[in-house]
Amino acid sequence: MASHDPEPPLTEPVIVQDTFVEGAEVDSVNGELRIVAWVNVPRSDAADAERRIVGRLVLTDGAARALLRDLRKVLSRGGQ
């Protein structure tokens, strides 16, 4: 895609559910960024506490840099 071409629209032919995340670990693997996200599951009478994986993302270098740029922009606005 040439740099002057408009970005294609974002579509969702099959609904993808939102996933709540309480923590994430980031690693670089073969030049790609890997994010593993989890929720905290408290200890119960039947089991120990755990961090249960709820999602994994692998991003290209370009996608990771764009995500970082967008996160900085959104987080700089505070709670708005």
Residue, then its C-alpha position, 0 to 999 in steps of 0.5 A: m500500500a503506497s503511503h498516500d493511499p487511505e487506510p482501509p476501514l476497520t471491520e468486524p464481520v464476527i464479533v470479537q469480545d472485549t477481554f478484561v486484563e489486570g496485567a501483561e508481560v512484554d517480550s521481544v521474540n525474533g524481532e516481534l513484540r509478544i504480549v501475554a495478558w492475564v487476570n488475577v484469580p484469588r486463592s480459594d479453599a480449593a486452589d491457590a491464587e494464580r495469574r490466568i492467561v486470557g490473551r496473547l498478542v504478537l505484533t510486528d515492529g511497526a504495529a508495536r511502535a504504533l501501539l506505543r504512540d497511541l498509548r502515549k497519546v491516550l494516557s497523556r490525556g489522563g482520565q478523560 
